[in-house]
Amino acid sequence: MRRVVCLGVVTMIGVLATVVANVAQEPAEEPRANLVLHEVAHNLYMLANDPAEQGMRSGGNTAVFLTDSGVALVDTKIYGYGQDILAEIAKITPKPVTTIINTHTHYDHSGGNVEFSDTVNIVVHENTAAQMSRETCEPVTNCDAFKGDNAVYLPKTTFSDRMTLFDGPDSVDLYYFGRGHTDGDTWIVFRNARTLHTGDMFARKGLPFLDVANGNGSALEFGETLRKAVDGIPDVDIIIPGHNDETLVWDDLVNYSTFYNGIVDAAKAGQAAGQSVEDVVGSYAVPIELRDFNAEPGRLQSVVQYVFDGQ
Ligand SMILES: [Zn+2]
């Protein structure tokens, strides 16, 4: 009997210790990612992630462009990194942020928008404005960030095909070439710096995440849109990619279009020949001249599947 009681007391102490431990434990915090500032031209910077850290980190690459009238940003990373972006800007200029261009709606590119002054001019493609003002959406689309009082952060400047912001050496050209990663991907050229921010139409030298399910993206049109961008954007030397930790160069974008469209063509040819998605994936190899591009198996499978499905 005594033995049973003793065991009961020990068990109770164990339960209490567990409860106390749970109460004392703070919710697990995401580790803070470091930001790394790269000078691209005398008035243009890429605010990127630390290559020593893994995963999504702070989100997509931010361009910081110093104009006569203020600072223009392309993309604002994940919500919570707005103050980090401002701290990095303060190291290079006292000018305020006056313009934010979002390459597309995703939370890791527009998350910080609401952390800036609500007087900032937010500029996006008209389809991205529609995504941001949706009634409901999956978290990746980030529409919940712009509800209630935060509706003041919904973009007031939109365009459909092409638009130029600022004048003279500050000129920034915005292009839209069609669906791809989402249905509202903007290509942004800093004319004087001969530099292009591609957003997630060229995130890195690997296959893209295609937001077909929520963002109305398209695997088939992704390839056509890449071709139109390569043909339609003049005078670019440097690429600020969506997520790559370093800048890339124009030829990388040209090769990316060849790489991606080669997979679309292989999928179409395989389907026409009666092959399965697995057959096409199993027989695909990255061409030797494009070997710096990575065809990650999961991404390859989904690109080929979407092409088979006509999406
Ligand atoms: Zn994205």
Residues whose N, C-alpha, C, O or C-beta is under 5 A from the ligand:
A	BS01	ZN	H106 D200
